[in-house]
Amino acid sequence: MTPKEKAKELVSKFNFEHTGETYILHQTVDESKRCALIAVDEIILEMDSVMLPNPFKQYWQEIKKEIQML
């Protein structure tokens, strides 16, 4: 999945809930973006705390940029 696709997926997960036949809107897109950014920041911080080279850190940093551009 590209960083742009992952960014859209994360924001969507914080925005809508699918309950079988319907979708429920939980918050605004800006609030969903803020939640997704918090989640991505936590992932990046965990990668930093391990202090091992991690090839996925760049990927998550790109996702963060994509979320900010949405």
N, CA and C atoms as a LAMMPS dump frame, in Angstrom:
ITEM: TIMESTEP
0
ITEM: NUMBER OF ATOMS
210
ITEM: BOX BOUNDS ff ff ff
-5.0000000000000000e+02 5.0000000000000000e+02
-5.0000000000000000e+02 5.0000000000000000e+02
-5.0000000000000000e+02 5.0000000000000000e+02
ITEM: ATOMS id mol type element x y z
1 1 1 N 0.852 -1.172 0
2 1 2 C 0 0 0
3 1 3 C 0.898 1.235 0
4 2 1 N 0.558 2.201 -0.826
5 2 2 C 1.359 3.422 -0.874
6 2 3 C 1.096 4.264 0.369
7 3 1 N 2.025 5.183 0.702
8 3 2 C 1.786 6.063 1.849
9 3 3 C 0.498 6.873 1.706
10 4 1 N 0.194 7.313 0.493
11 4 2 C -1.026 8.091 0.274
12 4 3 C -2.272 7.245 0.542
13 5 1 N -2.273 6.021 0.076
14 5 2 C -3.401 5.119 0.312
15 5 3 C -3.564 4.826 1.805
16 6 1 N -2.439 4.585 2.477
17 6 2 C -2.476 4.291 3.911
18 6 3 C -2.977 5.503 4.696
19 7 1 N -2.549 6.701 4.306
20 7 2 C -2.997 7.927 4.971
21 7 3 C -4.515 8.063 4.862
22 8 1 N -5.052 7.86 3.66
23 8 2 C -6.499 7.954 3.455
24 8 3 C -7.234 6.893 4.27
25 9 1 N -6.681 5.683 4.313
26 9 2 C -7.295 4.602 5.066
27 9 3 C -7.358 4.934 6.558
28 10 1 N -6.252 5.443 7.11
29 10 2 C -6.21 5.772 8.54
30 10 3 C -7.202 6.868 8.894
31 11 1 N -7.229 7.926 8.099
32 11 2 C -8.153 9.025 8.373
33 11 3 C -9.594 8.52 8.288
34 12 1 N -9.859 7.696 7.312
35 12 2 C -11.199 7.139 7.154
36 12 3 C -11.598 6.282 8.358
37 13 1 N -10.662 5.517 8.878
38 13 2 C -10.962 4.668 10.038
39 13 3 C -11.326 5.488 11.271
40 14 1 N -10.757 6.681 11.393
41 14 2 C -11.087 7.54 12.525
42 14 3 C -12.346 8.359 12.265
43 15 1 N -12.83 8.342 11.024
44 15 2 C -13.951 9.179 10.643
45 15 3 C -15.269 8.42 10.571
46 16 1 N -15.249 7.226 10.024
47 16 2 C -16.477 6.468 9.786
48 16 3 C -16.43 5.111 10.467
49 17 1 N -17.6 4.625 10.77
50 17 2 C -17.746 3.26 11.269
51 17 3 C -18.771 2.577 10.378
52 18 1 N -18.418 1.428 9.863
53 18 2 C -19.341 0.672 9.025
54 18 3 C -20.066 -0.345 9.896
55 19 1 N -21.381 -0.227 9.938
56 19 2 C -22.173 -1.135 10.768
57 19 3 C -23.11 -1.947 9.888
58 20 1 N -22.55 -2.815 9.11
59 20 2 C -23.367 -3.649 8.239
60 20 3 C -23.845 -2.906 7.018
61 21 1 N -24.992 -2.278 7.11
62 21 2 C -25.584 -1.61 5.955
63 21 3 C -25.324 -0.11 5.92
64 22 1 N -24.931 0.482 7.04
65 22 2 C -24.786 1.937 7.088
66 22 3 C -23.404 2.35 7.57
67 23 1 N -23.066 3.615 7.302
68 23 2 C -21.84 4.223 7.801
69 23 3 C -22.233 5.301 8.799
70 24 1 N -21.519 5.371 9.914
71 24 2 C -21.789 6.38 10.925
72 24 3 C -20.613 7.35 10.95
73 25 1 N -20.911 8.631 10.796
74 25 2 C -19.886 9.672 10.859
75 25 3 C -19.636 10.004 12.32
76 26 1 N -18.379 9.886 12.758
77 26 2 C -18.056 10.119 14.164
78 26 3 C -17.526 11.518 14.446
79 27 1 N -16.798 12.096 13.503
80 27 2 C -16.195 13.402 13.732
81 27 3 C -15.852 14.042 12.399
82 28 1 N -15.339 15.273 12.441
83 28 2 C -14.967 15.95 11.204
84 28 3 C -13.7 15.344 10.626
85 29 1 N -13.429 15.66 9.381
86 29 2 C -12.214 15.166 8.737
87 29 3 C -10.985 15.727 9.442
88 30 1 N -11.036 16.991 9.851
89 30 2 C -9.891 17.577 10.562
90 30 3 C -9.614 16.85 11.878
91 31 1 N -10.665 16.503 12.595
92 31 2 C -10.484 15.757 13.843
93 31 3 C -9.933 14.361 13.556
94 32 1 N -10.414 13.75 12.486
95 32 2 C -9.92 12.424 12.096
96 32 3 C -8.455 12.484 11.694
97 33 1 N -8.073 13.542 10.991
98 33 2 C -6.666 13.714 10.612
99 33 3 C -5.797 13.855 11.849
100 34 1 N -6.28 14.635 12.818
101 34 2 C -5.525 14.838 14.057
102 34 3 C -5.328 13.509 14.79
103 35 1 N -6.358 12.691 14.839
104 35 2 C -6.248 11.375 15.477
105 35 3 C -5.268 10.474 14.726
106 36 1 N -5.36 10.473 13.411
107 36 2 C -4.453 9.651 12.601
108 36 3 C -3.006 10.102 12.784
109 37 1 N -2.779 11.41 12.869
110 37 2 C -1.422 11.924 13.086
111 37 3 C -0.879 11.497 14.446
112 38 1 N -1.725 11.503 15.447
113 38 2 C -1.298 11.047 16.775
114 38 3 C -0.886 9.584 16.71
115 39 1 N -1.678 8.771 16.031
116 39 2 C -1.361 7.341 15.906
117 39 3 C -0.04 7.13 15.169
118 40 1 N 0.161 7.86 14.084
119 40 2 C 1.402 7.718 13.313
120 40 3 C 2.596 8.2 14.129
121 41 1 N 2.438 9.302 14.845
122 41 2 C 3.53 9.781 15.708
123 41 3 C 3.906 8.733 16.751
124 42 1 N 2.924 8.061 17.309
125 42 2 C 3.191 7.013 18.3
126 42 3 C 3.957 5.845 17.662
127 43 1 N 3.6 5.484 16.453
128 43 2 C 4.319 4.405 15.75
129 43 3 C 5.769 4.807 15.528
130 44 1 N 5.985 6.025 15.076
131 44 2 C 7.352 6.515 14.82
132 44 3 C 8.151 6.571 16.119
133 45 1 N 7.527 7.047 17.211
134 45 2 C 8.221 7.105 18.509
135 45 3 C 8.627 5.717 18.984
136 46 1 N 7.764 4.746 18.792
137 46 2 C 8.098 3.372 19.181
138 46 3 C 9.289 2.856 18.376
139 47 1 N 9.317 3.175 17.109
140 47 2 C 10.444 2.754 16.269
141 47 3 C 11.737 3.4 16.763
142 48 1 N 11.65 4.668 17.16
143 48 2 C 12.834 5.367 17.675
144 48 3 C 13.297 4.776 19.001
145 49 1 N 12.351 4.355 19.839
146 49 2 C 12.716 3.851 21.164
147 49 3 C 13.454 2.52 21.092
148 50 1 N 13.229 1.765 20.048
149 50 2 C 13.909 0.48 19.897
150 50 3 C 15.378 0.686 19.511
151 51 1 N 15.661 1.806 18.884
152 51 2 C 17.015 2.202 18.481
153 51 3 C 17.687 1.193 17.548
154 52 1 N 16.921 0.546 16.741
155 52 2 C 17.454 -0.326 15.706
156 52 3 C 17.09 0.268 14.357
157 53 1 N 17.908 0.035 13.337
158 53 2 C 17.525 0.53 12.014
159 53 3 C 16.18 -0.078 11.603
160 54 1 N 15.287 0.748 11.193
161 54 2 C 13.974 0.257 10.817
162 54 3 C 13.594 0.793 9.444
163 55 1 N 13.473 -0.089 8.458
164 55 2 C 13.161 0.365 7.098
165 55 3 C 11.754 0.951 6.971
166 56 1 N 10.896 0.713 7.941
167 56 2 C 9.525 1.207 7.856
168 56 3 C 9.351 2.619 8.395
169 57 1 N 10.373 3.158 9.065
170 57 2 C 10.257 4.507 9.624
171 57 3 C 10.013 5.529 8.52
172 58 1 N 10.744 5.428 7.441
173 58 2 C 10.577 6.352 6.309
174 58 3 C 9.152 6.25 5.76
175 59 1 N 8.655 5.03 5.66
176 59 2 C 7.297 4.8 5.17
177 59 3 C 6.282 5.536 6.045
178 60 1 N 6.413 5.412 7.363
179 60 2 C 5.471 6.07 8.264
180 60 3 C 5.635 7.588 8.259
181 61 1 N 6.848 8.072 8.035
182 61 2 C 7.051 9.516 7.916
183 61 3 C 6.372 10.048 6.654
184 62 1 N 6.398 9.26 5.589
185 62 2 C 5.707 9.652 4.36
186 62 3 C 4.193 9.628 4.559
187 63 1 N 3.707 8.665 5.309
188 63 2 C 2.267 8.612 5.623
189 63 3 C 1.871 9.862 6.389
190 64 1 N 2.694 10.267 7.34
191 64 2 C 2.402 11.482 8.12
192 64 3 C 2.288 12.707 7.204
193 65 1 N 3.196 12.835 6.253
194 65 2 C 3.141 13.952 5.308
195 65 3 C 1.863 13.906 4.469
196 66 1 N 1.487 12.711 4.052
197 66 2 C 0.285 12.562 3.241
198 66 3 C -0.97 12.927 4.035
199 67 1 N -1.012 12.557 5.299
200 67 2 C -2.156 12.914 6.144
201 67 3 C -2.259 14.433 6.253
202 68 1 N -1.124 15.074 6.456
203 68 2 C -1.112 16.535 6.591
204 68 3 C -1.592 17.225 5.307
205 69 1 N -1.382 16.588 4.158
206 69 2 C -1.785 17.188 2.881
207 69 3 C -3.254 16.916 2.522
208 70 1 N -3.889 15.991 3.239
209 70 2 C -5.29 15.682 2.929
210 70 3 C -6.207 16.864 3.238
